[in-house]
Amino acid sequence: MGTIGRLPAFVYDLADLDAHVKAVKDALGDIELYYAVKANPDPRLLKVLARHVDGFEVSSGGELAHVRAVHPDMPVAFGGPGKTDEELLSPVTRLHVESPGELRRLIASGRAADVLLRVNLDVSVEGASLAMGGGATPFGMDPRSIARCLELLAEQDSIRLRGVHAHLASGLDAHRMLELASATLDYARGLGLADVTRSTATSQGPEINLGGGMAVSYADPDGRFDWQTYGRGLAELRRPGEVLRVEPGRSLTVYCGRYVTRVIDVKRVHGELFAVVAGGTHHIRTPAAKGHSQPMIIREPGEPITIVGQLCTPKDVLARRVPVDLKPGDVVEFTMAGAYAWNISHHDFLMHPEPGFHYIGE
Ligand SMILES: *Cc1c(COP(=O)(O)O)cnc(C)c1O
C-alpha cells in the first residue's frame, strides 16, 4: 500500500468487484440482478457493476439523479418508504409501492407507471441481522393493504400492476432466503397476478422481486453467500412466464473495499491496550452501526489491542481486542469496507479531513 499516499484512504479493487459480480450473475442465470445503490453509490463502482447487472435499485430522488447521470440508459427500480409527490413523478422502469396512501397519491398525479406492490409477509425472519418484514415495520404492506391496493388499481388505468416486491430480511443464508422466496412466490401466485398483469401489461408474465439482504459475515471475511445454491433453487421455484428479480447491495460491493489508515498513538489505560488511528467511524461507521469489530489484516500477531479513531466519543471503536502488534506509524488495513461504509458515515463530526479514494485493478 506504499503507493496510495495520504492516509486514511478507501481503496477499491475494481478487478475484484468485476470478477465477483460476474460470478454472482453467472450463478443466477436468467434471474434478474439489480444492484441496491444505497449500499455504495460510488460512480466508479457503478460503472463496473453496470457490466453485469440488469438494473439499479434506488431509494430516493437523489440516488435516482445520481444513477441517471452515470448510466442514463440502465433500467431503474425506485423503492423505499416516504417517497414525496415530486419523487413519485420520476420516470423509472419500476416503482415499488409502499402503502395504499402512496398508491392514491400516485394515481392522483395522473402519471403512467409500472408498479410492484411491496409486501411485508407474516413469515419468520428469525436469525436475520435486520428485519424489514415478518412483523410490524414501516416497510411495505400487510396482505390487507395489498388487497386495498388491488381495489384501487382496478378502478383506474394509468398505473399498471406488474407484480410484487418483497425485501423481508437481511443476513440470511441461501437456504433461508429460498424459504422466504418460496413463501413470497406462494403469496404472489395467490393474488392471481398472472390475470391482472396479462390484462394490463404486455405479454410478459408477473414479476416477483425478492429483494436483497443476502448474508455477509464480518466475523468470517472469507465466507460467501452461496449464490450457486440460491440460483439453482430460484430456477426450480420459478414457473414458466414468471420474471424473478433480486436486488442485493452489501453482498455485491462489501468485499471490494478497504479502509487503510495509520496508527497515531498506542497506550495502555487501566490495563487495556489501545491504538488510536487516523480517521475513525466518521469515515467508516459500519462497526459502530452494526456493533462488530471491522475485520482487518493481521501482519504481526500480538497482545489484544482495541483500535479506535480520532473522535472524542467512546463509540468511535473500529475493532475490539484484536490480537495484533501495532506501534505508532504502522499501517492498518480494514477489509469489507466496500458497502455501508463511507456513504453512511457522519463525515463532519469533529471536522477531520476526508479520506482519499483510490481505485486499483482497472
Ligand atoms: C437496502 C435494500 C436492499 C439491499 O439490501 P442489502 O442488505 O444491502 O443486500 C434491497 N432492497 C431494498 C428494498 C432495500 O431497502
The ligand as an ORCA input file, in Angstrom:
! r2SCAN-3c Opt
* xyz 0 1
  C     -31.352     -1.963      1.461
  C     -32.225     -2.649      0.490
  C     -31.706     -3.629     -0.357
  C     -30.285     -4.105     -0.274
  O     -30.026     -4.765      0.920
  P     -28.604     -5.445      1.182
  O     -28.695     -5.953      2.583
  O     -27.585     -4.382      1.032
  O     -28.447     -6.530      0.178
  C     -32.550     -4.194     -1.291
  N     -33.851     -3.817     -1.369
  C     -34.379     -2.884     -0.558
  C     -35.805     -2.516     -0.697
  C     -33.594     -2.275      0.393
  O     -34.135     -1.371      1.224
*
